[in-house]
Amino acid sequence: GRTLGPMIVANDLRGSEKMYMDVIASPEFAKRLLNIVTDKIIKWIEYTKEIMGESKEGVFIGDDGAGNLSPTIYREVLLPFHKKIKEYFGGYTTFHTCGKVEHLFKIISQDLGVDDFSGVGYQNDKDIVANNFGGNTVLSGNINPNNIDLGTRESIIEECRDAIEHFASFGGYFLKGGDDPPPTAPVENINYMYEASLKYGKY
């Protein structure tokens, strides 16, 4: 039940520069394209669920294209299609968009209403993340992948401690890179995250 979201697929089809110009200069065209893409995404998810023997309920929407939109444009142009996928499958909805997307947090939390925000970007202020999602949404991420790649044991454990202290009181936080660590990250640096989870993650 996983999919790339409508905006990132439309970007691949149309070209990112053209698609982002479309949402401003030709919003009705952009919506028509996003609607076609969304319908195809739904059929594709249904097919993959069928061959994997999964139930219809629940979906993961990963739309890195969303973060480049203003709140107004996101709400008017893209949000209806995220909602369409979520409402079609119902059940547990996981959402992801990379980068510094604090400007969309309120809409994602209140208007889209996801159950799970996976891989919250490290660029986002922890207090803003907690204020928008804490207690309502399962969170993972927010640890700087560059620190996991190049940092010291002390810097990695300290960053993990800080994240746990920001999110622990709300429950439902998974310690994770925000988003994924590069493949060059030493295994021992991943283990330092595990060490931090054992030391600070019991609450």
N, C-alpha and C positions, 0 to 999 in steps of 0.2 A: 503493500500500500504506500509506496514512496513515489514521488514525482518531482521533477523540476517544475517550477511554477510557470504560469502563463507568460509573465513578462520576460523571463530569461529565455524561454523558448521562442517568443516573438522576436527578441533581440537576435537570436541565432538565425531566424528566417529572414528578417528584414534588414539586419545590420543594426548594431546598437545605436549608432549616430542617427540613422534615419528614424528608428523607432522612438527615440527620445524626442526628436523633433516632431514626430507625428502626434504624440500625446499633447503637445502644445498647439501646433499649427493645424492639425487635422484630427481632433479628438474622436470624432464619430468614426472615422476610418480605423483609428487605433482600437476603439471598442469593438468594432466588427471583427477585426483580426483576432483580438484577445478572446472574443466569444468563440470563434472557430477553434482556436488553439485549446481553449478550456474544454470544449466538447470532446475533442480528440484525446486530451489528457484523461478525461473521465473514462472514455472507452478503453484506453490503454491500461489504466489502473484496474479496471474491471477484469480485463484479460489476464493481467499478471496475478491478480488475486485468485482467479479461477484456476490457472495452471499450478499455482502454489498451494491451492486448497485452503486459502484464507477466507475468513468471513468478510462480508461486504463492509461492515462497520470499521471506521477508523481510517485515518490517512495522514501521511507526512507530506507537507508542502514546503519545498526548499526553493525560495524565489529570491536569489541575490539581486535580481533586477529591481526589486521594490525599493531598496535603500536609496537609490538615486533620485527618487521622486519626492516632491514636496508633500506635506500632509494634505493639502487641498487636492493636488492631482492624484495622489494615491487613493484618497477617499472617493473621488469622482470617477477615476478611470480604471484602477486596478482592483480595489477592494471588492467590488461586486463579483469578480471572478474568483477571488480567493474564497469568498463566502459561498459561491456556487459549488465549488469543490467540497468545501467543508460540510455544507448542508446536504449534498447528495449522498455522501458516505456516512455522515453522522458519526456517533461514537467519539473516540478519543482522537483529538486533532493535535498533531505536532507541527510546529512552524519553524522555519529558519530563514533568516536573511543576514548576510555577512556585513561586517563593517560597523561604522558609527551610525546607528539608526535611531538614536534617542528621539528624534523628531517624529517618529512613527509609533513610539511605544504606546502612547495613550490609545491610538486607534487600534493597534493590534490587540491590546489588552481588553478594551471595552467594546469596540465595534466588531472586531473579528472574533474575539473571545476564545483564544486557543487554550488548550489544556497544558501545553508543553512548548516552551521556547528553547530549542536545541541549539547549542553552539553560539551563545551570546558573544558577540565580538568583544575583544579585550579593550577596544577603544571607548567603550561605553562606560560612563561613570557608574560605579557600583551602587551609590545611593539612589540614582535615578532608576536603575534597573530594579532595585528592591522596592522603591516607592510605587512603581507601576505594576509589578508582577508578584511581589512577595505575598505569600499566603493564598494566591489564586492560581498560580501557574508553576508547573515544574520547570526548573531552570538548570541548564548546564553550560559550562564554558566560562568566559570572561578572564581566563588566564592567558597571558601574553605568549603566543607561540615562539616569539623571538627569545624570550627568557628561557623557555623550555629547550630551545635549540642551543643557545650560547651562554645561558646563565650559570651561576654557581649553585651549589647545594643550598647555601644560605639564601640566595635571592629567590630561588624557586619555592623553597619552603615558606619564606616570608610572604610571598605573593599568594600562595595557597591559603595560608593562615588568614590573611586579610579577607580573601573572598569568603571563606567559611564563616568568619565572624560577621560579615555583612549579611549573609543569606541564611545562616543556620537557624536563626530564631523563627523563620517562616516555614522551615521544613521544605522537603522536596528539592534539594540542590545536589547536583552531581558535579564533582570536581572534574574539569575537562579543559583542554585548550580552547581558546576562543578566537578563531575556530581551530583548525587542526594544526598540530606541530608539523614542521617540515620533515621530510624523510631523513634529513641529516642529523636530527636530534638524537643524542646518545641515549642508549637504553637506560643508563644510570640516571639520567635526568628525568625520564618518565618515572623511574622508581622513587625519585625524590618526591614526586607528587603523591605517590602511594604512601610514602613515609609521612608526609604532611597530613594525609587523610586519617592515618592511624593516630597521629598525635593530637590533632585538633578536630577531627570529624565526628567525635562521639558527643552527641548533644541530645 
